[in-house]
Amino acid sequence: MKHLQMKYNWVQMLYWIATCSLTGYIAVFLQWKGLSNTEIGIVTGMGCILSIIVGPFISGLIGQIEHLTINKLLTMIIVYQILIFLLITFLKLPTVIIMILDISIITLSYACVPLLSMICMNHLKVGHYINFGIARGLGSIAYATTAFSIGLLVDKLNPSLLVIFFVCGMILLLIDLYSIEDVEISGDAKSAEHISVFNFIRTYHFYFIILLGFGITFGASAMLSTYLINIVKHLGGTTSFYGIAVFAMAASELPFMAITHTLLKHFKSEQLFVVAGMMYLVRNLLICLAPNLPILILGMLSQGASYGLFTATITYYVSDHIDGKHEMMGQTMISMMSTGLGSFMGNVMGGLLQDNFGLSIMLIAGIIMTIVGSLILVVFSLKQLQTYKS
């Protein structure tokens, strides 16, 4: 089982290395290709919004098409992404074509996340132990390390090297995926009819409410993370300090993701949702109200107890509480509400507020969003705990 854990660790690490080169430096890459800030905003925003539609569709293919496995579906997605990224990088294309193609590979990148989660959950269901939290935490470390390394290299060379990171990461990911025993989704899942998003929400209303609270807090956090460089410079920091802050944020996720599986043996998921909701409030308040850089770093280090704890807990929650025939949709909903709706809302709002009213107003909006999202997480989780007692 140790070999299986290590292989799945590499699945997460290689995916996030490749994703960092695609989305982490998207502004740098597209500016190099001649796109304006407005055009870049359209690309990132559309990538988020389309993932809400495309994600459930792609996840729904599993179990509906005979002999289609997660590995085969991921292979098709990754091969397409590699070819398109190479075309965008090395061919001189019209701006509108670059935008359309880049939107497509960003959308598919978000759609891969629930598929990777399901690989782990399927193994757990047949008795193969994998600690999802450790693997996902190592993915965050890999993302942060890659971001730091790419930053140094791009300064010395040019953004075309991003495609090298992406292609190498994705090819190695495919090799690793096919070295893992392919565990198929249960018979229930395969024979089930596809459930629409609206029917899913009606069936699992508590789960949706929790995701709604998470989506709002995630949107606030995404806004603060996207424009973190502006906050750092406002407090007198440099680009180098920004790199340190991003690394600290990602590194803090690993310990909390790693212990989530153990915590769930002693606490209910709803109790951990309450803790994560409160820590989201601590995280974003520290960042928004930071009078200096050390306090800002303290806020970034709270990422583990907020995002890290919640992400690992909600992933296990789906496996334990959502009907097997709807589990893939459950995992997909996490991405829809966070990287889809949450990121779009936070990034668009953050850009508009900064351009029109300044950084301070954006920070106030971040505080308001965090309070609303955290209240939803805490209040409804506590309410659910009360129903267990009664």
Buried (B, 14 or more C-beta within 10 A) or exposed (E): EEEBBEBBBBBBBBBBBBBBBBBBBBBBBBBBBEBEEEBBBBBBBBBBBBBBEBBBEBBBBBBEEEEEBBBBBBBEBBEEBBEBBEBBBEEEBEEEEBBBBBBBBBBBBBBBBBBBBBBBBBBBBEEBEBBBBBBBBBBBBBBBBBBBEBBEBBEEEEBEBBBEBBBBBBBBBBEBBEEBEEBBBBEEBBEBEBBEBEEBBEBBEBBBBBBBBBBBBBBBBBBBBBBBBBBBBBBEBEEEBBBBBBBBBBBBBBBBBBBBBEBBEEBBBBBBBBBBBBBBBBBBBBBBEBEEBEBBBBBBBBBBBBBBBBBBBBBBBBBEEBBBBBBBBBBBBBBBBBBBBBBBBBBBBBBBBBEEEEBEEBBEBBBEBBBBBBBBBBBBBBEBBEEEEE
